[in-house]
Amino acid sequence: MQIPETEVGPAEDFTEHFDSIRSLARDGDNAGAIELADGIAAAAADPLVICRALVLKLGRLFNLGRVQECPAVLDRAFGMLSERRAPALRGHLHALAGIIAASDSLERCVRHLVQAERELDTERGPTEDTVTARHDLAVTYSYLGFHAQAAPLAERCYRAGQALGLPSGDHALPEVAVRWAVSADHLGDTESCADMLRRVLRTWADRTDPRRLWPAEQYYYGYAAVRLRALGERAEVDPALFTAEEHGWEVADLRMLAAACESIAEGDTAAALRGLDRPTSPYTLGSAEPHRLRALAHAAGGNHRAAREADREAIRTATADTGQLRDRLVDGTRAQLDHEALRRTVEQYASEALTDPLTGLPNRRHFDRYVGRLIEEGNDAAVGVIDLDGFKEVNTVYGHLSGDLVLQRVAAILARTLRQGDFVARYGGDEFVAVLPRTELSDAHRIGARIASAVADGDWDALVAGTPVSVTIGWADLTESFGLSGTLETADRAMLSRKRSNRETVAAENP
């Protein structure tokens, strides 16, 4: 759709067009919304306006299954934001990039999702843009089976939309709870599934007229009712919920699965099985849902052997990616993002000669220069030698790659835990050094205890299961008479003495 040149200008000039895109999307006209978004992107001069149009286009492309077109759009949109602070847009882009990356790399996908949360959390107060971004982020988490992450995001999104006075159906996400419910049934917890589906029907009937939901959400709300009927429960089904116009893979899947549920409820096993004759997207209701419906159809027809076989296939499919693996993947991604955030905090140390390439911290040379300046200026400070306990065991059991990840995470914890104005560097191997300007040794010991506690609480099972990671710290006063080498020797002796004391305590407790 061509936008007249007279309308090229700042963001407010395009408000009507953005409203039209949302209206088209709400009515299920994804193709029309894409055409209008392309028109805005071609006519606008403001990079933020162009990026906003591209974000809206990405969502509609995904809805139509045109995922192969998305990477180029993503690259262009991220390029528009490279020099701009726009957390809502950047967070929304990461949310969409996550689902687009999912088919190639779950790790890269989760990386985008965690980054999206962090970007959106930096925005002050809810706006329509942050609500929309969190909407898509909640849906993406839900698509991928991260139900515990999706559900609170979806609720937060809805409440923020209500606080802003947005239409009650615009950011309602019954799909998140429906997807979580059927996932429980796939694993054999039919009671929890039914309870959640009943809650979906009560919750959204109380909050809004279900026919005011967006088209896909109407189908999900209606599916909650027909799925309950397939489980043998009584539930009222509004046929109007399955007539909303929406062209895309998701609604096509829901139509097919809902029809099978109705056939099961009516006792027509043959029709139900015929209705499940094509594969569905794993994002709609999980890859196991057709298998579970086949089990329900066979059970309704009295073929219990076939029902058991279909249920076993549902469970095998549902457990292909374990929740434990996903949780550890999220944790590992957060650790990696911590590491990258740390690297950004030391960009002031531009020279590679002053920065440790593994951890991003200042290196030994930088530490020597920093402390040298303190001594020259006559400044007092406490210097700490921080040594990792049992680090050799980490490398022996898990290899040097895991050891590097441990060093990176410890570096991030040190940078987060020390006060503003303190200095921390990697001195070499598994040893770090900290400098606390204008700090008495008594205060340094308290800060050291805080550091040791933060490291011990690091949930190291995500990286090196069964191998706890801890640090021992020795402190010394920086004085001109001792100089740097004398101060380090004193701190090192204090650290070694504390290690011996810790070992003796452990030996006494475990004779």
Buried (B, 14 or more C-beta within 10 A) or exposed (E): BEBEEEBBEEEEBBEEBBEBBBEBBBBBBBBBBBBBBBBBBEBBEBBBBBBBBBBBBBBBBBBBBBBEBBEEBBEEBBEBBEEEEBBBBBBBBBBBBBBBBBEEEBEBBBBBBBBBBBBBEEBEEBEBBBBBBBBBBBBBBBBBBBBEBBBEBBBBBBEBBBEBEBEBBBBBBBBBBBBBBBBBBBBBBBEBBBEBBBEBBEBBEEBBEBBBBBBBBBBBBBBBBBBBBBBEEEBEBEEEBBEBEBBBBBBBBBBBBBBBBBBBBEEBBEBBBEBBEEEBBBBBBBBBBBBBBBBBBBBBBEBEEBBEBBBEBBBEBBEEEEBEEBBBBBBBBBBBBBBEBBBEEBEEBEEEEBBBEBBBBBBBBBBBEBBEEBBEEEBBBBBBBBBBBEBEBBBEEBEEEBBBBBBBBBBBBBBEBBEEEBBBBBBEEBBBBBBBBEBEBEBBBEBBEEBBEBBBEBEBEBBBEEBBBBBBBBBBBBEEEBBBEEBBBBBBEBBBEBBEEEEEEEEEEEE
